[in-house]
Structure formats: structure tokens, C-alpha cells
Amino acid sequence: MTHDRATRRFALVGITTLLMILSLAPAQASAAIVGSVAAISIQVESGEQSGTWSTSLEYSGDTFEWQLGSPLTIYDENEQPLATISSLSMAGDKDPFVTLGFAVSAGAAPTAFTITSATIGFAPIVGGLAFASAAVTLTDGSPLIDGASMVGAFPGANNYQAQYNGITGVFADLVPSLFAPPGGVSFSGVDRLPAVGRSPIPGAVFDIESQFKFTLSPFDLASGTSRFDIVVPEPSSIMLALVGAVGLVWQARRRRSR
């Protein structure tokens, strides 16, 4: 009888502990564009001249996709052309993730681009697992066929950055600078963090965004795509693991009591 009472008492403690842990397990994220209206933007600098372009994105529902309807030219304050944006796109989801893609060409001088996605905000995620990937292509488009360069402005001369929590957090800097020799050829770079699978993000995460930032040589072309993605371990997986652990300990205790 004493052994039975001890076994029941152990089972009750195990189940109570299990329920307490499950109550602290992170819930699946539910995301939305911050404020339901956010902007995707491009800033261009060439010498002492600069120009900007942005557009507001209306968001409703669980997912969204947006792309530029037609090419556009960014001008400086004197209405002089600085750069051409051939394509621009982004997408997001409540999981959450954000993708950002672009294709641009520089003006007659080295041209610095900052291309920023809208911000995806969501209920704070603790214990999130993430990956970021990016790919860029550089093409010599100058009439002189004199080679091309795409020099990243992020740490390590990288072209892409995956950001979170109001850009105060950086998950990854990806794709080092590219250089193409004369001849009108294209060079590409692909990068991912981690190389396979996902990595944990410490602390709580409540928003994510992506940014490309680089300087492009005169008349040359650059394009890129990216994805920044976070998931939360399913509570059901946590429960199965804990139930299994409690069951094994319970069986071992019963064998000892006999």
C-alpha cells in the first residue's frame, strides 16, 4: 500500500510539472504588418546627390505579396536621374517570414543603394528558430565593358542583412562583395545562415525586416532575392517529449519499488 501511495504521489507531481512547463511553452506566432500600414523603401546616393522612393503597403489577413508594377527612375532634388529600379518585390506571412527582391541599375557615377522591406510585427516569440538566405547577381552593363563591382555596406562588406526588433538585432550579414572582370559577364553570390537547418534567436523577437545595402559601379546592374524566416517549436512536440520522459521515470520507480 505504501508503494502504491508513493507511486500515485510521484505521478501527480510529474503531471503537475508537465502542465506547468506546457503553460510556459511559447505559443505559435500570429503576425501582421506593424500598424497594418508599412513602407518598402529605396534610398539612392551618388556623389553629393541623393533621392528616395517609398510606398505604403496595406495589409490584411495572414499573408501578403507585393511587387512593383513597372520600372521607375529615382531622381535627385534637381530632377536629375540617379538610378533605375527595374523590379522590386516582397512578401510576408504570419509564421513569420519576410522576402525581399530587387533589380537595379546605377547611373553615371558609383551609386549607393539601401533597399528596405516593410516591417513584419507579431506577438513576441521566445525560443524561435530562424534562418536567413540571400542571393545576388552582378552584371557589367557599362558601354565600355570595363568590369563591375557591388560592394556591400554591412559588416564584412556583405550586401544583405536580416534584422529584428526595430533593427536593434541582427541575425545575419550575408553575401560578400562581388567583382566582375571586363567582358559583360555576370557573377553571382549565394549565402545562408545557418548553412543547413535553423539557429535559435536569443531572447524575445517581436518584428523582422530585411535590407540590401551596397554601392554599384557606374551603369552596371545588380539583382537579388532574400528570405528571413522564424518558426516556434510546436507545443505538441514539447508535450510528447515530456510525457515520454515522465513515463520512463515512473516505470523505473515502479520496478525499484517491487
C-alpha positions as CSV (number, residue, x, y, z in Angstrom):
1,M,0.0,0.0,0.0
2,T,2.8,2.3,0.9
3,H,4.4,1.7,-2.5
4,D,1.1,2.4,-4.3
5,R,0.7,5.7,-2.5
6,A,4.3,6.7,-3.3
7,T,3.7,5.8,-7.0
8,R,0.5,7.8,-7.2
9,R,2.2,10.8,-5.5
10,F,5.0,10.7,-7.9
11,A,2.6,10.5,-10.9
12,L,0.7,13.5,-9.6
13,V,3.9,15.5,-9.2
14,G,5.0,14.6,-12.7
15,I,1.7,15.6,-14.3
16,T,1.6,18.8,-12.4
17,T,5.1,19.7,-13.5
18,L,4.2,18.8,-17.1
19,L,1.3,21.1,-17.1
20,M,3.3,24.0,-15.6
21,I,6.0,23.6,-18.3
22,L,3.4,23.4,-21.1
23,S,1.8,26.6,-19.8
24,L,5.2,28.4,-20.2
25,A,5.8,26.9,-23.7
26,P,5.8,29.6,-26.5
27,A,2.6,29.8,-28.5
28,Q,2.6,29.8,-32.3
29,A,3.2,33.3,-33.5
30,S,0.5,35.4,-35.1
31,A,1.9,38.1,-37.3
32,A,0.7,41.3,-39.0
33,I,2.4,44.2,-40.7
34,V,3.1,46.7,-38.0
35,G,0.2,49.2,-37.7
36,S,-1.4,47.4,-40.7
37,V,0.3,50.0,-42.9
38,A,4.1,50.0,-43.6
39,A,6.5,51.1,-46.2
40,I,9.0,49.4,-48.5
41,S,11.7,52.0,-49.4
42,I,14.8,52.7,-51.6
43,Q,17.4,55.3,-50.9
44,V,20.0,56.2,-53.5
45,E,23.1,58.3,-53.2
46,S,25.5,59.3,-56.0
47,G,28.3,61.7,-55.1
48,E,26.7,64.5,-53.2
49,Q,23.2,63.9,-54.7
50,S,20.5,61.6,-53.2
51,G,17.0,60.6,-53.8
52,T,14.4,58.3,-52.1
53,W,11.3,56.4,-53.1
54,S,8.8,54.5,-50.9
55,T,5.3,53.2,-51.0
56,S,2.8,52.2,-48.3
57,L,1.6,48.7,-48.1
58,E,-1.9,48.0,-46.9
59,Y,-2.1,44.7,-45.1
60,S,-5.0,42.4,-44.1
61,G,-5.2,38.7,-43.4
62,D,-2.5,36.2,-42.8
63,T,-0.3,36.6,-45.9
64,F,0.6,39.3,-48.4
65,E,2.5,39.7,-51.6
66,W,3.6,43.0,-53.4
67,Q,5.6,43.8,-56.4
68,L,6.4,46.9,-58.4
69,G,4.1,47.4,-61.3
70,S,6.6,49.0,-63.7
71,P,10.2,50.2,-63.7
72,L,10.9,53.5,-62.1
73,T,13.7,56.1,-62.1
74,I,14.9,57.8,-58.9
75,Y,15.8,61.4,-59.3
76,D,17.8,63.9,-57.2
77,E,16.4,67.2,-56.0
78,N,17.4,68.8,-59.3
79,E,15.4,66.2,-61.2
80,Q,18.5,64.5,-62.5
81,P,18.3,60.7,-62.8
82,L,20.3,58.7,-60.3
83,A,19.3,55.1,-60.8
84,T,16.7,52.8,-62.3
85,I,14.7,50.3,-60.4
86,S,13.6,47.5,-62.8
87,S,11.8,45.3,-60.3
88,L,11.0,45.3,-56.6
89,S,9.0,42.8,-54.6
90,M,8.4,41.5,-51.1
91,A,6.1,39.0,-49.3
92,G,5.3,38.1,-45.7
93,D,3.3,35.6,-43.6
94,K,2.1,35.1,-40.1
95,D,4.7,32.3,-39.4
96,P,6.5,34.8,-39.7
97,F,8.8,35.4,-42.7
98,V,9.7,38.2,-45.0
99,T,11.1,38.0,-48.5
100,L,12.7,40.9,-50.5
101,G,13.8,41.0,-54.1
102,F,15.1,43.7,-56.4
103,A,16.8,44.6,-59.7
104,V,18.5,47.9,-60.2
105,S,21.0,49.7,-62.4
106,A,23.4,52.5,-61.5
107,G,23.7,55.9,-63.1
108,A,26.8,57.6,-64.5
109,A,28.7,57.5,-61.2
110,P,29.1,54.9,-58.4
111,T,25.7,54.6,-56.8
112,A,24.9,53.6,-53.2
113,F,21.6,51.7,-52.7
114,T,19.7,51.0,-49.5
115,I,16.7,48.8,-50.2
116,T,14.5,48.1,-47.1
117,S,11.5,45.8,-46.7
118,A,8.4,46.7,-44.7
119,T,8.5,45.5,-41.1
120,I,6.6,42.4,-40.1
121,G,5.4,42.7,-36.4
122,F,3.9,39.9,-34.3
123,A,3.3,38.7,-30.8
124,P,6.7,38.2,-29.1
125,I,8.4,34.8,-29.9
126,V,10.7,33.3,-27.3
127,G,12.8,30.3,-28.4
128,G,12.3,31.0,-32.1
129,L,14.3,29.1,-34.6
130,A,15.4,31.0,-37.7
131,F,17.3,31.0,-41.0
132,A,18.2,33.7,-43.5
133,S,19.3,33.3,-47.1
134,A,20.2,35.7,-49.9
135,A,21.5,35.6,-53.4
136,V,22.7,38.5,-55.6
137,T,23.9,38.8,-59.2
138,L,26.2,41.5,-60.6
139,T,26.3,42.3,-64.4
140,D,28.6,44.5,-66.3
141,G,26.2,46.9,-68.1
142,S,28.6,49.7,-69.0
143,P,29.0,50.6,-72.7
144,L,32.8,50.4,-72.0
145,I,32.5,46.8,-70.8
146,D,35.0,47.7,-68.1
147,G,34.1,45.3,-65.4
148,A,31.7,45.8,-62.4
149,S,31.6,45.9,-58.7
150,M,29.0,45.5,-56.0
151,V,30.5,46.4,-52.6
152,G,28.4,45.6,-49.6
153,A,28.0,48.1,-46.8
154,F,27.2,45.7,-43.9
155,P,29.9,44.3,-41.6
156,G,32.3,42.1,-43.6
157,A,31.4,44.0,-46.7
158,N,28.2,42.0,-47.0
159,N,25.3,43.0,-49.2
160,Y,22.4,41.8,-47.1
161,Q,21.3,41.9,-43.5
162,A,18.4,40.1,-41.7
163,Q,17.2,42.4,-38.9
164,Y,14.8,42.1,-35.9
165,N,13.4,44.1,-33.0
166,G,13.4,47.5,-34.6
167,I,16.7,46.7,-36.4
168,T,18.4,46.7,-33.0
169,G,19.1,42.9,-33.5
170,V,21.0,41.4,-36.4
171,F,20.5,37.7,-37.2
172,A,22.8,37.5,-40.3
173,D,25.0,39.5,-42.6
174,L,25.2,37.7,-46.0
175,V,26.7,37.6,-49.4
176,P,30.2,39.3,-49.6
177,S,31.0,42.0,-52.3
178,L,31.1,40.9,-55.9
179,F,33.5,41.9,-58.7
180,A,33.1,41.1,-62.3
181,P,36.0,41.4,-64.9
182,P,35.6,43.2,-68.2
183,G,33.6,41.3,-70.8
184,G,30.0,41.9,-70.0
185,V,29.6,38.7,-67.9
186,S,27.6,38.2,-64.7
187,F,28.8,37.0,-61.3
188,S,26.5,35.6,-58.6
189,G,26.8,35.0,-54.8
190,V,24.6,32.9,-52.6
191,D,24.7,32.7,-48.8
192,R,22.7,31.2,-45.9
193,L,22.8,31.2,-42.1
194,P,23.0,28.6,-40.8
195,A,24.2,26.5,-43.8
196,V,21.5,24.0,-43.1
197,G,18.6,23.9,-40.7
198,R,17.8,26.7,-38.3
199,S,19.5,28.6,-35.4
200,P,17.9,29.9,-32.2
201,I,17.4,33.6,-31.7
202,P,18.2,34.6,-28.1
203,G,15.5,36.4,-26.1
204,A,12.1,37.6,-27.4
205,V,11.6,38.6,-31.1
206,F,8.6,40.9,-32.0
207,D,9.4,42.1,-35.5
208,I,11.6,41.3,-38.5
209,E,12.7,43.0,-41.7
210,S,15.3,42.7,-44.5
211,Q,17.7,45.1,-46.1
212,F,20.2,45.2,-49.0
213,K,22.8,47.9,-48.8
214,F,25.7,48.3,-51.4
215,T,27.5,50.5,-53.8
216,L,27.2,49.7,-57.5
217,S,29.7,50.7,-60.2
218,P,28.5,53.2,-63.0
219,F,26.0,51.9,-65.5
220,D,26.1,48.3,-64.1
221,L,23.3,46.1,-63.0
222,A,22.5,44.2,-59.8
223,S,19.7,42.0,-58.6
224,G,18.9,40.0,-55.5
225,T,16.5,37.9,-53.5
226,S,16.3,37.0,-49.8
227,R,14.2,35.3,-47.1
228,F,14.2,35.7,-43.3
229,D,12.1,33.0,-41.6
230,I,11.3,32.2,-38.0
231,V,9.3,29.2,-36.5
232,V,8.4,28.2,-33.0
233,P,8.7,24.6,-31.9
234,E,5.2,23.1,-31.8
235,P,3.7,22.8,-28.3
236,S,2.6,19.3,-29.2
237,S,6.2,18.2,-29.8
238,I,7.1,19.5,-26.4
239,M,4.2,17.7,-24.7
240,L,5.1,14.4,-26.4
241,A,8.7,14.6,-25.2
242,L,7.7,15.5,-21.6
243,V,5.1,12.8,-21.4
244,G,7.6,10.2,-22.6
245,A,10.2,11.4,-20.0
246,V,7.6,11.2,-17.1
247,G,6.5,7.7,-18.3
248,L,10.1,6.4,-18.3
249,V,10.8,7.7,-14.8
250,W,7.5,6.3,-13.5
251,Q,8.3,2.8,-14.9
252,A,11.8,2.8,-13.4
253,R,10.4,3.8,-10.0
254,R,7.8,1.0,-10.0
255,R,10.5,-1.5,-10.9
256,R,12.6,-0.4,-8.0
257,S,9.7,-0.5,-5.6
258,R,9.0,-4.1,-6.5
